[in-house]
C-alpha cells in the first residue's frame, strides 16, 4: 500500500506541474515496487521518468 500511495501522490503532483515535489515519492514507489517484484513497477518508472525529465 505504501508504494501505491507514493505512486498516486507522485502522479497527482506531476499533473499539477510540481515535479520537484513528486520526485521523492516517485523514487520511493520505484524502490518499493522493485523490492516486491511488483508488476506495478512499470507505472512507477513512468512517473519517475516524468519527474526526472
mmCIF file of the N, C-alpha and C atoms, coordinates in Angstrom:
data_MODEL
# 
_entry.id   MODEL 
# 
loop_
_atom_site.group_PDB 
_atom_site.id 
_atom_site.type_symbol 
_atom_site.label_atom_id 
_atom_site.label_alt_id 
_atom_site.label_comp_id 
_atom_site.label_asym_id 
_atom_site.label_entity_id 
_atom_site.label_seq_id 
_atom_site.pdbx_PDB_ins_code 
_atom_site.Cartn_x 
_atom_site.Cartn_y 
_atom_site.Cartn_z 
_atom_site.occupancy 
_atom_site.B_iso_or_equiv 
_atom_site.pdbx_formal_charge 
_atom_site.auth_seq_id 
_atom_site.auth_comp_id 
_atom_site.auth_asym_id 
_atom_site.auth_atom_id 
_atom_site.pdbx_PDB_model_num 
ATOM 1   N N  . UNK A 1 1  ? 0.813  -1.199 0.000   1.00 0.00 ? 1  UNK A N  1 
ATOM 2   C CA . UNK A 1 1  ? 0.000  0.000  0.000   1.00 0.00 ? 1  UNK A CA 1 
ATOM 3   C C  . UNK A 1 1  ? 0.856  1.262  0.000   1.00 0.00 ? 1  UNK A C  1 
ATOM 4   N N  . UNK A 1 2  ? 1.979  1.230  0.671   1.00 0.00 ? 2  UNK A N  1 
ATOM 5   C CA . UNK A 1 2  ? 2.826  2.415  0.728   1.00 0.00 ? 2  UNK A CA 1 
ATOM 6   C C  . UNK A 1 2  ? 3.308  2.779  -0.670  1.00 0.00 ? 2  UNK A C  1 
ATOM 7   N N  . UNK A 1 3  ? 3.747  1.788  -1.424  1.00 0.00 ? 3  UNK A N  1 
ATOM 8   C CA . UNK A 1 3  ? 4.233  2.048  -2.777  1.00 0.00 ? 3  UNK A CA 1 
ATOM 9   C C  . UNK A 1 3  ? 3.123  2.632  -3.647  1.00 0.00 ? 3  UNK A C  1 
ATOM 10  N N  . UNK A 1 4  ? 1.946  2.078  -3.537  1.00 0.00 ? 4  UNK A N  1 
ATOM 11  C CA . UNK A 1 4  ? 0.812  2.574  -4.310  1.00 0.00 ? 4  UNK A CA 1 
ATOM 12  C C  . UNK A 1 4  ? 0.462  3.997  -3.945  1.00 0.00 ? 4  UNK A C  1 
ATOM 13  N N  . UNK A 1 5  ? 0.485  4.301  -2.657  1.00 0.00 ? 5  UNK A N  1 
ATOM 14  C CA . UNK A 1 5  ? 0.188  5.660  -2.214  1.00 0.00 ? 5  UNK A CA 1 
ATOM 15  C C  . UNK A 1 5  ? 1.262  6.640  -2.686  1.00 0.00 ? 5  UNK A C  1 
ATOM 16  N N  . UNK A 1 6  ? 2.521  6.217  -2.647  1.00 0.00 ? 6  UNK A N  1 
ATOM 17  C CA . UNK A 1 6  ? 3.600  7.067  -3.151  1.00 0.00 ? 6  UNK A CA 1 
ATOM 18  C C  . UNK A 1 6  ? 3.400  7.340  -4.636  1.00 0.00 ? 6  UNK A C  1 
ATOM 19  N N  . UNK A 1 7  ? 3.015  6.299  -5.370  1.00 0.00 ? 7  UNK A N  1 
ATOM 20  C CA . UNK A 1 7  ? 2.785  6.465  -6.808  1.00 0.00 ? 7  UNK A CA 1 
ATOM 21  C C  . UNK A 1 7  ? 1.625  7.435  -7.068  1.00 0.00 ? 7  UNK A C  1 
ATOM 22  N N  . UNK A 1 8  ? 0.518  7.246  -6.349  1.00 0.00 ? 8  UNK A N  1 
ATOM 23  C CA . UNK A 1 8  ? -0.638 8.139  -6.540  1.00 0.00 ? 8  UNK A CA 1 
ATOM 24  C C  . UNK A 1 8  ? -0.280 9.581  -6.209  1.00 0.00 ? 8  UNK A C  1 
ATOM 25  N N  . UNK A 1 9  ? 0.460  9.785  -5.135  1.00 0.00 ? 9  UNK A N  1 
ATOM 26  C CA . UNK A 1 9  ? 0.851  11.139 -4.748  1.00 0.00 ? 9  UNK A CA 1 
ATOM 27  C C  . UNK A 1 9  ? 1.774  11.755 -5.794  1.00 0.00 ? 9  UNK A C  1 
ATOM 28  N N  . UNK A 1 10 ? 2.752  10.979 -6.251  1.00 0.00 ? 10 UNK A N  1 
ATOM 29  C CA . UNK A 1 10 ? 3.664  11.472 -7.283  1.00 0.00 ? 10 UNK A CA 1 
ATOM 30  C C  . UNK A 1 10 ? 2.900  11.817 -8.557  1.00 0.00 ? 10 UNK A C  1 
ATOM 31  N N  . UNK A 1 11 ? 1.990  10.966 -8.935  1.00 0.00 ? 11 UNK A N  1 
ATOM 32  C CA . UNK A 1 11 ? 1.202  11.211 -10.148 1.00 0.00 ? 11 UNK A CA 1 
ATOM 33  C C  . UNK A 1 11 ? 0.391  12.498 -10.020 1.00 0.00 ? 11 UNK A C  1 
ATOM 34  N N  . UNK A 1 12 ? -0.250 12.692 -8.873  1.00 0.00 ? 12 UNK A N  1 
ATOM 35  C CA . UNK A 1 12 ? -1.054 13.894 -8.658  1.00 0.00 ? 12 UNK A CA 1 
ATOM 36  C C  . UNK A 1 12 ? -0.178 15.148 -8.703  1.00 0.00 ? 12 UNK A C  1 
ATOM 37  N N  . UNK A 1 13 ? 0.987  15.078 -8.093  1.00 0.00 ? 13 UNK A N  1 
ATOM 38  C CA . UNK A 1 13 ? 1.880  16.236 -8.086  1.00 0.00 ? 13 UNK A CA 1 
ATOM 39  C C  . UNK A 1 13 ? 2.420  16.540 -9.483  1.00 0.00 ? 13 UNK A C  1 
ATOM 40  N N  . UNK A 1 14 ? 2.736  15.523 -10.244 1.00 0.00 ? 14 UNK A N  1 
ATOM 41  C CA . UNK A 1 14 ? 3.206  15.726 -11.618 1.00 0.00 ? 14 UNK A CA 1 
ATOM 42  C C  . UNK A 1 14 ? 2.115  16.403 -12.444 1.00 0.00 ? 14 UNK A C  1 
ATOM 43  N N  . UNK A 1 15 ? 0.882  15.973 -12.270 1.00 0.00 ? 15 UNK A N  1 
ATOM 44  C CA . UNK A 1 15 ? -0.232 16.563 -13.024 1.00 0.00 ? 15 UNK A CA 1 
ATOM 45  C C  . UNK A 1 15 ? -0.433 18.038 -12.664 1.00 0.00 ? 15 UNK A C  1 
ATOM 46  N N  . UNK A 1 16 ? 0.073  18.453 -11.498 1.00 0.00 ? 16 UNK A N  1 
ATOM 47  C CA . UNK A 1 16 ? -0.018 19.851 -11.071 1.00 0.00 ? 16 UNK A CA 1 
ATOM 48  C C  . UNK A 1 16 ? 1.280  20.606 -11.377 1.00 0.00 ? 16 UNK A C  1 
ATOM 49  N N  . UNK A 1 17 ? 2.145  19.998 -12.187 1.00 0.00 ? 17 UNK A N  1 
ATOM 50  C CA . UNK A 1 17 ? 3.438  20.580 -12.542 1.00 0.00 ? 17 UNK A CA 1 
ATOM 51  C C  . UNK A 1 17 ? 4.333  20.825 -11.328 1.00 0.00 ? 17 UNK A C  1 
ATOM 52  N N  . UNK A 1 18 ? 4.246  19.947 -10.353 1.00 0.00 ? 18 UNK A N  1 
ATOM 53  C CA . UNK A 1 18 ? 5.081  20.022 -9.154  1.00 0.00 ? 18 UNK A CA 1 
ATOM 54  C C  . UNK A 1 18 ? 6.047  18.836 -9.139  1.00 0.00 ? 18 UNK A C  1 
ATOM 55  N N  . UNK A 1 19 ? 6.841  18.739 -10.207 1.00 0.00 ? 19 UNK A N  1 
ATOM 56  C CA . UNK A 1 19 ? 7.706  17.573 -10.360 1.00 0.00 ? 19 UNK A CA 1 
ATOM 57  C C  . UNK A 1 19 ? 8.784  17.483 -9.286  1.00 0.00 ? 19 UNK A C  1 
ATOM 58  N N  . UNK A 1 20 ? 9.283  18.615 -8.816  1.00 0.00 ? 20 UNK A N  1 
ATOM 59  C CA . UNK A 1 20 ? 10.299 18.569 -7.758  1.00 0.00 ? 20 UNK A CA 1 
ATOM 60  C C  . UNK A 1 20 ? 9.725  17.959 -6.479  1.00 0.00 ? 20 UNK A C  1 
ATOM 61  N N  . UNK A 1 21 ? 8.475  18.273 -6.186  1.00 0.00 ? 21 UNK A N  1 
ATOM 62  C CA . UNK A 1 21 ? 7.815  17.700 -5.009  1.00 0.00 ? 21 UNK A CA 1 
ATOM 63  C C  . UNK A 1 21 ? 7.458  16.234 -5.227  1.00 0.00 ? 21 UNK A C  1 
ATOM 64  N N  . UNK A 1 22 ? 7.180  15.866 -6.467  1.00 0.00 ? 22 UNK A N  1 
ATOM 65  C CA . UNK A 1 22 ? 6.789  14.498 -6.783  1.00 0.00 ? 22 UNK A CA 1 
ATOM 66  C C  . UNK A 1 22 ? 7.969  13.529 -6.787  1.00 0.00 ? 22 UNK A C  1 
ATOM 67  N N  . UNK A 1 23 ? 9.145  14.043 -7.081  1.00 0.00 ? 23 UNK A N  1 
ATOM 68  C CA . UNK A 1 23 ? 10.322 13.193 -7.275  1.00 0.00 ? 23 UNK A CA 1 
ATOM 69  C C  . UNK A 1 23 ? 10.605 12.223 -6.128  1.00 0.00 ? 23 UNK A C  1 
ATOM 70  N N  . UNK A 1 24 ? 10.663 12.647 -4.869  1.00 0.00 ? 24 UNK A N  1 
ATOM 71  C CA . UNK A 1 24 ? 10.961 11.677 -3.812  1.00 0.00 ? 24 UNK A CA 1 
ATOM 72  C C  . UNK A 1 24 ? 9.895  10.588 -3.670  1.00 0.00 ? 24 UNK A C  1 
ATOM 73  N N  . UNK A 1 25 ? 8.653  10.943 -3.946  1.00 0.00 ? 25 UNK A N  1 
ATOM 74  C CA . UNK A 1 25 ? 7.566  9.960  -3.860  1.00 0.00 ? 25 UNK A CA 1 
ATOM 75  C C  . UNK A 1 25 ? 7.669  8.947  -5.004  1.00 0.00 ? 25 UNK A C  1 
ATOM 76  N N  . UNK A 1 26 ? 8.005  9.438  -6.179  1.00 0.00 ? 26 UNK A N  1 
ATOM 77  C CA . UNK A 1 26 ? 8.178  8.543  -7.321  1.00 0.00 ? 26 UNK A CA 1 
ATOM 78  C C  . UNK A 1 26 ? 9.355  7.601  -7.095  1.00 0.00 ? 26 UNK A C  1 
ATOM 79  N N  . UNK A 1 27 ? 10.438 8.124  -6.570  1.00 0.00 ? 27 UNK A N  1 
ATOM 80  C CA . UNK A 1 27 ? 11.602 7.278  -6.280  1.00 0.00 ? 27 UNK A CA 1 
ATOM 81  C C  . UNK A 1 27 ? 11.265 6.202  -5.258  1.00 0.00 ? 27 UNK A C  1 
ATOM 82  N N  . UNK A 1 28 ? 10.521 6.584  -4.227  1.00 0.00 ? 28 UNK A N  1 
ATOM 83  C CA . UNK A 1 28 ? 10.137 5.626  -3.186  1.00 0.00 ? 28 UNK A CA 1 
ATOM 84  C C  . UNK A 1 28 ? 9.243  4.539  -3.768  1.00 0.00 ? 28 UNK A C  1 
ATOM 85  N N  . UNK A 1 29 ? 8.314  4.922  -4.613  1.00 0.00 ? 29 UNK A N  1 
ATOM 86  C CA . UNK A 1 29 ? 7.428  3.939  -5.238  1.00 0.00 ? 29 UNK A CA 1 
ATOM 87  C C  . UNK A 1 29 ? 8.234  2.940  -6.061  1.00 0.00 ? 29 UNK A C  1 
ATOM 88  N N  . UNK A 1 30 ? 9.176  3.444  -6.855  1.00 0.00 ? 30 UNK A N  1 
ATOM 89  C CA . UNK A 1 30 ? 10.021 2.557  -7.667  1.00 0.00 ? 30 UNK A CA 1 
ATOM 90  C C  . UNK A 1 30 ? 10.838 1.636  -6.762  1.00 0.00 ? 30 UNK A C  1 
ATOM 91  N N  . UNK A 1 31 ? 11.387 2.183  -5.710  1.00 0.00 ? 31 UNK A N  1 
ATOM 92  C CA . UNK A 1 31 ? 12.192 1.386  -4.781  1.00 0.00 ? 31 UNK A CA 1 
ATOM 93  C C  . UNK A 1 31 ? 11.384 0.234  -4.179  1.00 0.00 ? 31 UNK A C  1 
ATOM 94  N N  . UNK A 1 32 ? 10.203 0.540  -3.705  1.00 0.00 ? 32 UNK A N  1 
ATOM 95  C CA . UNK A 1 32 ? 9.373  -0.492 -3.070  1.00 0.00 ? 32 UNK A CA 1 
ATOM 96  C C  . UNK A 1 32 ? 8.870  -1.502 -4.096  1.00 0.00 ? 32 UNK A C  1 
ATOM 97  N N  . UNK A 1 33 ? 8.355  -1.018 -5.229  1.00 0.00 ? 33 UNK A N  1 
ATOM 98  C CA . UNK A 1 33 ? 7.856  -1.938 -6.253  1.00 0.00 ? 33 UNK A CA 1 
ATOM 99  C C  . UNK A 1 33 ? 8.972  -2.847 -6.773  1.00 0.00 ? 33 UNK A C  1 
ATOM 100 N N  . UNK A 1 34 ? 10.182 -2.320 -6.864  1.00 0.00 ? 34 UNK A N  1 
ATOM 101 C CA . UNK A 1 34 ? 11.322 -3.142 -7.284  1.00 0.00 ? 34 UNK A CA 1 
ATOM 102 C C  . UNK A 1 34 ? 11.589 -4.230 -6.262  1.00 0.00 ? 34 UNK A C  1 
ATOM 103 N N  . UNK A 1 35 ? 11.625 -3.847 -5.004  1.00 0.00 ? 35 UNK A N  1 
ATOM 104 C CA . UNK A 1 35 ? 11.879 -4.802 -3.919  1.00 0.00 ? 35 UNK A CA 1 
ATOM 105 C C  . UNK A 1 35 ? 10.824 -5.911 -3.893  1.00 0.00 ? 35 UNK A C  1 
ATOM 106 N N  . UNK A 1 36 ? 9.590  -5.549 -4.170  1.00 0.00 ? 36 UNK A N  1 
ATOM 107 C CA . UNK A 1 36 ? 8.493  -6.515 -4.143  1.00 0.00 ? 36 UNK A CA 1 
ATOM 108 C C  . UNK A 1 36 ? 8.381  -7.339 -5.426  1.00 0.00 ? 36 UNK A C  1 
ATOM 109 N N  . UNK A 1 37 ? 9.068  -6.901 -6.485  1.00 0.00 ? 37 UNK A N  1 
ATOM 110 C CA . UNK A 1 37 ? 8.912  -7.572 -7.771  1.00 0.00 ? 37 UNK A CA 1 
ATOM 111 C C  . UNK A 1 37 ? 7.513  -7.371 -8.330  1.00 0.00 ? 37 UNK A C  1 
ATOM 112 N N  . UNK A 1 38 ? 6.957  -6.213 -8.083  1.00 0.00 ? 38 UNK A N  1 
ATOM 113 C CA . UNK A 1 38 ? 5.571  -5.918 -8.447  1.00 0.00 ? 38 UNK A CA 1 
ATOM 114 C C  . UNK A 1 38 ? 5.421  -5.609 -9.937  1.00 0.00 ? 38 UNK A C  1 
ATOM 115 N N  . UNK A 1 39 ? 4.304  -6.033 -10.513 1.00 0.00 ? 39 UNK A N  1 
ATOM 116 C CA . UNK A 1 39 ? 4.020  -5.675 -11.907 1.00 0.00 ? 39 UNK A CA 1 
ATOM 117 C C  . UNK A 1 39 ? 3.707  -4.180 -12.054 1.00 0.00 ? 39 UNK A C  1 
ATOM 118 N N  . UNK A 1 40 ? 3.480  -3.477 -10.948 1.00 0.00 ? 40 UNK A N  1 
ATOM 119 C CA . UNK A 1 40 ? 3.209  -2.045 -10.984 1.00 0.00 ? 40 UNK A CA 1 
ATOM 120 C C  . UNK A 1 40 ? 4.481  -1.215 -11.113 1.00 0.00 ? 40 UNK A C  1 
ATOM 121 N N  . UNK A 1 41 ? 5.625  -1.873 -11.158 1.00 0.00 ? 41 UNK A N  1 
ATOM 122 C CA . UNK A 1 41 ? 6.895  -1.173 -11.277 1.00 0.00 ? 41 UNK A CA 1 
ATOM 123 C C  . UNK A 1 41 ? 6.936  -0.292 -12.531 1.00 0.00 ? 41 UNK A C  1 
ATOM 124 N N  . UNK A 1 42 ? 6.401  -0.768 -13.622 1.00 0.00 ? 42 UNK A N  1 
ATOM 125 C CA . UNK A 1 42 ? 6.444  -0.015 -14.885 1.00 0.00 ? 42 UNK A CA 1 
ATOM 126 C C  . UNK A 1 42 ? 5.740  1.330  -14.766 1.00 0.00 ? 42 UNK A C  1 
ATOM 127 N N  . UNK A 1 43 ? 4.590  1.355  -14.113 1.00 0.00 ? 43 UNK A N  1 
ATOM 128 C CA . UNK A 1 43 ? 3.870  2.629  -13.990 1.00 0.00 ? 43 UNK A CA 1 
ATOM 129 C C  . UNK A 1 43 ? 4.625  3.584  -13.069 1.00 0.00 ? 43 UNK A C  1 
ATOM 130 N N  . UNK A 1 44 ? 5.274  3.060  -12.055 1.00 0.00 ? 44 UNK A N  1 
ATOM 131 C CA . UNK A 1 44 ? 6.077  3.902  -11.162 1.00 0.00 ? 44 UNK A CA 1 
ATOM 132 C C  . UNK A 1 44 ? 7.295  4.454  -11.894 1.00 0.00 ? 44 UNK A C  1 
ATOM 133 N N  . UNK A 1 45 ? 7.900  3.643  -12.735 1.00 0.00 ? 45 UNK A N  1 
ATOM 134 C CA . UNK A 1 45 ? 9.050  4.102  -13.513 1.00 0.00 ? 45 UNK A CA 1 
ATOM 135 C C  . UNK A 1 45 ? 8.644  5.193  -14.501 1.00 0.00 ? 45 UNK A C  1 
ATOM 136 N N  . UNK A 1 46 ? 7.454  5.102  -15.028 1.00 0.00 ? 46 UNK A N  1 
ATOM 137 C CA . UNK A 1 46 ? 6.954  6.115  -15.959 1.00 0.00 ? 46 UNK A CA 1 
ATOM 138 C C  . UNK A 1 46 ? 6.820  7.468  -15.266 1.00 0.00 ? 46 UNK A C  1 
ATOM 139 N N  . UNK A 1 47 ? 6.243  7.463  -14.078 1.00 0.00 ? 47 UNK A N  1 
ATOM 140 C CA . UNK A 1 47 ? 6.094  8.717  -13.321 1.00 0.00 ? 47 UNK A CA 1 
ATOM 141 C C  . UNK A 1 47 ? 7.471  9.247  -12.921 1.00 0.00 ? 47 UNK A C  1 
ATOM 142 N N  . UNK A 1 48 ? 8.368  8.366  -12.530 1.00 0.00 ? 48 UNK A N  1 
ATOM 143 C CA . UNK A 1 48 ? 9.717  8.785  -12.163 1.00 0.00 ? 48 UNK A CA 1 
ATOM 144 C C  . UNK A 1 48 ? 10.404 9.455  -13.362 1.00 0.00 ? 48 UNK A C  1 
ATOM 145 N N  . UNK A 1 49 ? 10.248 8.877  -14.523 1.00 0.00 ? 49 UNK A N  1 
ATOM 146 C CA . UNK A 1 49 ? 10.839 9.458  -15.738 1.00 0.00 ? 49 UNK A CA 1 
ATOM 147 C C  . UNK A 1 49 ? 10.261 10.837 -16.010 1.00 0.00 ? 49 UNK A C  1 
ATOM 148 N N  . UNK A 1 50 ? 8.975  11.023 -15.786 1.00 0.00 ? 50 UNK A N  1 
ATOM 149 C CA . UNK A 1 50 ? 8.351  12.343 -15.970 1.00 0.00 ? 50 UNK A CA 1 
ATOM 150 C C  . UNK A 1 50 ? 8.940  13.352 -14.991 1.00 0.00 ? 50 UNK A C  1 
ATOM 151 N N  . UNK A 1 51 ? 9.186  12.911 -13.761 1.00 0.00 ? 51 UNK A N  1 
ATOM 152 C CA . UNK A 1 51 ? 9.759  13.806 -12.748 1.00 0.00 ? 51 UNK A CA 1 
ATOM 153 C C  . UNK A 1 51 ? 11.188 14.204 -13.106 1.00 0.00 ? 51 UNK A C  1 
ATOM 154 N N  . UNK A 1 52 ? 11.935 13.256 -13.620 1.00 0.00 ? 52 UNK A N  1 
ATOM 155 C CA . UNK A 1 52 ? 13.345 13.494 -13.924 1.00 0.00 ? 52 UNK A CA 1 
ATOM 156 C C  . UNK A 1 52 ? 13.544 14.186 -15.272 1.00 0.00 ? 52 UNK A C  1 
ATOM 157 N N  . UNK A 1 53 ? 12.527 14.082 -16.134 1.00 0.00 ? 53 UNK A N  1 
ATOM 158 C CA . UNK A 1 53 ? 12.644 14.617 -17.483 1.00 0.00 ? 53 UNK A CA 1 
ATOM 159 C C  . UNK A 1 53 ? 12.427 16.054 -17.534 1.00 0.00 ? 53 UNK A C  1 
# 
